[in-house]
Amino acid sequence: MTVITVSREVGSHGGSIAARFAEENGYQLYGKERFHREAEGFHGHFAREVEALTNESPPKLFEKLFHNHCVYGNIIAAMVYEAAAADNVVIVGRGGQFILEGLKCVLNVRVVSPVEERIRNYAGFKGIDIGMAGDIIKASDRERGAFIKYLHNRNIAEHGAYDLTINTRVVSPEMAVKLIKAVAEEVDNLHPVTPEIKLEFRQMAICKRAELMLMMEMGESNAVKVSPCESGKVMLTGYLPTEGEKVSAENIVRSVQGVHKVDNRIVVSQFPVRPWY
C-alpha cells in the first residue's frame, strides 16, 4: 500500500489525523514513539543524537551534539527508508517528504491551519492561556522550519513538496482522514509499492547505516559514498589517502547487517578532494 508522509503544524490536529488514519486503515504509524523504538538498533554512540532527532530539535542543539552534518542526516534517512520498506506506513515528521521526494508510490501530506486557530486549539488541549500557547506555537514553527532547513536545505512550507494539503480551519479531522484515504487508494492503484520498491528502500537504509559506521570509525570517510547495487551488494566510491584505509573502509561496510558483497571502487589519492556531501 501507499507510503504516506505527514508534515503538520502544531495545533493543526495533524498528529491526531495521522494516528486516526493509521488506526482505521491498518497502517503502521511511525511517529516520535516508533522512531525511538527503531533507534535502539543503532550503535550506542548515537543515543543522544537519536534523542535530539526524534524530537526534531533545533539546529543549535544539533551543533552541540554532532560533529558532522551527515551523521544525523544518515540516522534519519536510514530510519525513514526502513519505515518505508515495512509497507502500510504513515511517517509523521522527520522530513520524510524530502527523503522520499519524487517517488510516485509516496503520498506527501501537509496539515495546516491559521496560526490563530492553532493557538486556540493548543491552549484548549494543554489547558494553558492564549499568550503562553502563542509563544509555544511560534517557537515550534521556527524550530521545525529550522530543522528541515538544516537537514534538507528546504522550506518546510513549499507547496511543491506536497501532494495533498489539508487546512483544518474548514476541514474536520474526520473529513481529513477520508480525504487521505481516497487519495492514497488512487495512488496505490496507479503506483503500487512493489516488492522491488521495498527492496530498494531496504538497500537505501543499509547504505545509510554503512555511511554512518564509516563516519564513526574513519575520520576521512566523508569522501566515501555507499550506493546500492542489488540485494545485499553495495558499491563504495570516492577517495581515501591510503590503500590501508581503502581496505578498512571495505571491512567496516562488510560488518553492517544486510551487506553481503562490496564492490570497492574507492580511489587512493593523496590530493585534497571535495567531500561527497
C-alpha positions as CSV (number, residue, x, y, z in Angstrom):
1,M,0.0,0.0,0.0
2,T,1.0,3.6,-0.5
3,V,3.7,5.1,1.8
4,I,2.3,8.2,3.4
5,T,4.3,11.1,5.0
6,V,2.5,13.7,7.1
7,S,4.0,17.1,7.8
8,R,2.0,19.1,10.3
9,E,1.8,22.4,12.0
10,V,1.5,22.3,15.8
11,G,-2.1,22.8,16.8
12,S,-3.5,21.8,13.3
13,H,-4.6,18.3,14.5
14,G,-2.1,16.8,12.0
15,G,-0.7,14.3,14.5
16,S,-4.1,13.0,15.6
17,I,-5.3,12.9,12.0
18,A,-2.2,10.7,11.1
19,A,-2.8,8.4,14.0
20,R,-6.5,8.1,13.3
21,F,-5.9,7.3,9.6
22,A,-3.4,4.7,10.5
23,E,-5.7,3.0,13.1
24,E,-8.7,3.0,10.9
25,N,-6.9,1.7,7.7
26,G,-4.5,-0.8,9.0
27,Y,-1.3,1.3,8.6
28,Q,1.7,1.4,10.9
29,L,2.3,4.8,12.5
30,Y,5.9,5.9,12.5
31,G,5.9,8.9,14.9
32,K,8.1,10.0,17.7
33,E,7.5,6.9,19.8
34,R,8.0,4.4,17.0
35,F,11.2,6.2,15.9
36,H,12.5,6.0,19.4
37,R,12.0,2.2,19.4
38,E,13.5,1.8,15.9
39,A,16.5,3.8,17.0
40,E,17.5,1.1,19.5
41,G,19.1,-0.7,16.5
42,F,21.7,2.0,16.1
43,H,25.1,1.9,17.7
44,G,25.1,3.1,21.2
45,H,27.4,6.0,20.4
46,F,24.5,7.8,18.8
47,A,22.0,7.6,21.7
48,R,22.0,11.4,22.3
49,E,21.9,12.2,18.6
50,V,18.8,10.0,18.0
51,E,17.1,11.6,21.0
52,A,17.6,15.1,19.5
53,L,16.5,14.0,16.1
54,T,13.4,12.1,17.1
55,N,12.3,15.3,19.0
56,E,13.0,17.4,15.9
57,S,15.3,19.6,17.9
58,P,16.6,22.9,16.5
59,P,20.0,23.3,14.9
60,K,21.6,24.9,17.9
61,L,21.2,21.7,19.8
62,F,22.4,19.8,16.7
63,E,25.6,21.7,16.6
64,K,26.4,21.0,20.3
65,L,25.8,17.2,19.8
66,F,27.1,16.4,16.4
67,H,30.5,16.6,14.7
68,N,29.2,16.2,11.2
69,H,26.0,17.2,9.3
70,C,25.9,13.9,7.6
71,V,25.8,11.9,10.8
72,Y,22.3,12.8,11.9
73,G,21.2,13.1,8.3
74,N,22.0,9.5,7.8
75,I,20.4,8.4,11.0
76,I,17.1,10.0,10.0
77,A,17.3,8.7,6.4
78,A,18.1,5.2,7.5
79,M,15.0,5.2,9.8
80,V,12.7,6.7,7.1
81,Y,13.8,4.2,4.4
82,E,13.4,1.3,6.9
83,A,9.9,2.5,7.7
84,A,9.0,2.8,4.1
85,A,10.2,-0.7,3.4
86,A,7.8,-2.0,6.1
87,D,4.7,-1.3,3.9
88,N,1.4,0.2,5.0
89,V,3.2,3.0,6.9
90,V,2.4,6.6,7.9
91,I,5.6,8.5,8.6
92,V,5.0,11.6,10.7
93,G,7.6,14.4,10.6
94,R,11.3,13.9,10.4
95,G,11.4,15.4,6.9
96,G,10.2,12.1,5.3
97,Q,8.6,14.1,2.5
98,F,12.0,15.3,1.3
99,I,13.9,12.0,1.9
100,L,11.3,10.1,-0.2
101,E,10.7,13.0,-2.6
102,G,9.9,12.2,-6.3
103,L,8.7,8.6,-5.6
104,K,5.2,8.1,-7.2
105,C,4.3,5.4,-4.6
106,V,4.6,8.0,-1.8
107,L,1.8,10.4,-0.8
108,N,3.2,13.5,0.9
109,V,0.5,15.2,3.1
110,R,0.7,18.6,4.8
111,V,-1.8,19.6,7.5
112,V,-2.0,23.3,8.3
113,S,-4.3,25.8,9.9
114,P,-4.2,29.6,10.5
115,V,-2.0,30.5,13.4
116,E,-4.8,32.0,15.5
117,E,-6.8,28.8,15.2
118,R,-3.8,26.7,16.1
119,I,-3.1,28.8,19.2
120,R,-6.7,28.4,20.4
121,N,-6.5,24.6,19.7
122,Y,-3.3,24.2,21.6
123,A,-4.4,26.3,24.6
124,G,-7.5,24.2,24.9
125,F,-5.7,20.9,24.6
126,K,-3.0,21.8,27.1
127,G,-5.2,23.9,29.4
128,I,-3.0,27.0,29.2
129,D,-3.6,30.6,28.5
130,I,-3.6,32.0,25.0
131,G,-0.4,34.1,25.5
132,M,1.6,31.1,26.5
133,A,0.1,28.9,23.7
134,G,1.0,31.6,21.2
135,D,4.6,31.7,22.3
136,I,4.9,27.9,22.1
137,I,3.3,27.7,18.7
138,K,5.5,30.4,17.2
139,A,8.6,28.8,18.7
140,S,7.6,25.4,17.3
141,D,7.1,26.9,13.8
142,R,10.6,28.4,13.9
143,E,12.2,25.2,15.2
144,R,10.5,22.8,12.8
145,G,11.3,25.1,9.9
146,A,14.9,25.3,11.0
147,F,15.1,21.5,11.4
148,I,14.1,21.0,7.8
149,K,16.3,23.8,6.5
150,Y,19.3,22.4,8.3
151,L,18.8,18.8,7.4
152,H,17.5,19.1,3.8
153,N,18.1,22.8,2.9
154,R,14.4,23.1,2.1
155,N,11.5,25.2,3.1
156,I,9.0,23.1,5.1
157,A,6.1,25.1,3.7
158,E,7.0,24.9,0.0
159,H,3.9,23.8,-1.9
160,G,5.6,21.7,-4.5
161,A,6.8,19.2,-1.8
162,Y,3.2,18.0,-1.0
163,D,0.6,16.1,-3.0
164,L,-2.2,16.9,-0.6
165,T,-2.5,20.0,1.7
166,I,-5.3,20.0,4.2
167,N,-6.4,23.1,6.1
168,T,-8.2,22.1,9.3
169,R,-9.8,25.6,9.6
170,V,-12.6,24.2,7.3
171,V,-11.8,20.5,7.1
172,S,-12.7,18.4,10.1
173,P,-10.3,15.6,11.3
174,E,-12.9,13.1,10.2
175,M,-13.0,14.6,6.7
176,A,-9.2,14.8,6.6
177,V,-8.9,11.1,7.2
178,K,-11.4,10.4,4.4
179,L,-9.5,12.6,2.0
180,I,-6.2,11.0,2.8
181,K,-7.8,7.5,2.3
182,A,-9.3,8.5,-1.0
183,V,-6.1,9.9,-2.4
184,A,-4.0,7.1,-1.0
185,E,-6.2,4.5,-2.7
186,E,-5.8,6.3,-6.0
187,V,-2.0,6.5,-5.7
188,D,-1.9,2.8,-4.8
189,N,-3.9,1.9,-7.8
190,L,-1.7,3.8,-10.1
191,H,1.7,3.3,-8.4
192,P,1.7,0.3,-6.1
193,V,4.5,-0.4,-3.7
194,T,6.0,-3.5,-5.4
195,P,8.4,-6.0,-3.8
196,E,11.2,-4.4,-5.9
197,I,10.5,-1.0,-4.5
198,K,10.5,-2.4,-0.9
199,L,13.9,-3.9,-1.7
200,E,15.2,-0.6,-2.9
201,F,14.1,1.1,0.3
202,R,15.9,-1.6,2.4
203,Q,19.0,-1.2,0.3
204,M,19.0,2.5,0.8
205,A,18.6,2.1,4.6
206,I,21.6,-0.3,4.6
207,C,23.7,2.2,2.7
208,K,22.8,5.0,5.1
209,R,23.8,2.7,8.0
210,A,27.0,1.8,6.3
211,E,27.9,5.5,5.8
212,L,27.1,6.2,9.4
213,M,29.5,3.5,10.6
214,L,32.2,4.8,8.3
215,M,31.8,8.3,9.7
216,M,32.1,6.9,13.2
217,E,35.2,4.7,12.5
218,M,37.1,6.7,9.9
219,G,37.7,10.5,10.0
220,E,38.4,10.5,6.3
221,S,35.2,8.8,5.3
222,N,33.4,12.0,4.3
223,A,34.8,11.5,0.8
224,V,33.3,8.0,0.5
225,K,29.8,7.2,-0.8
226,V,27.9,3.9,-0.3
227,S,25.4,3.1,-3.1
228,P,23.1,0.2,-3.6
229,C,23.7,-2.3,-6.4
230,E,21.5,-5.3,-5.8
231,S,20.2,-7.3,-2.9
232,G,22.9,-7.4,-0.3
233,K,25.5,-5.8,-2.6
234,V,26.8,-2.2,-2.3
235,M,29.3,-0.1,-4.1
236,L,32.0,2.1,-2.5
237,T,33.1,5.2,-4.4
238,G,35.1,8.3,-3.6
239,Y,38.7,8.9,-2.3
240,L,40.9,7.9,0.6
241,P,44.6,8.7,1.2
242,T,46.0,5.2,1.6
243,E,45.4,1.6,0.4
244,G,45.1,0.6,4.1
245,E,42.2,3.0,4.6
246,K,40.5,1.7,1.5
247,V,40.7,-1.8,2.9
248,S,39.5,-0.7,6.3
249,A,36.5,1.1,4.7
250,E,35.5,-2.1,2.9
251,N,35.8,-4.2,6.1
252,I,33.7,-1.7,8.1
253,V,30.9,-1.8,5.4
254,R,31.1,-5.6,5.3
255,S,30.3,-5.7,9.0
256,V,27.0,-3.8,8.5
257,Q,24.0,-6.1,8.8
258,G,22.5,-6.8,5.4
259,V,25.7,-6.3,3.4
260,H,26.9,-9.5,1.7
261,K,29.1,-8.2,-1.1
262,V,31.1,-5.0,-1.6
263,D,32.3,-3.5,-4.9
264,N,35.1,-1.3,-3.7
265,R,35.8,1.4,-6.2
266,I,37.5,3.9,-3.9
267,V,40.4,5.7,-5.5
268,V,43.5,6.1,-3.4
269,S,44.7,9.7,-3.7
270,Q,46.9,12.0,-1.7
271,F,45.4,15.1,-3.3
272,P,42.7,17.0,-1.4
273,V,39.3,16.1,-2.5
274,R,35.9,17.6,-2.0
275,P,33.7,15.6,0.4
276,W,30.7,13.9,-1.4
277,Y,28.2,15.6,0.9
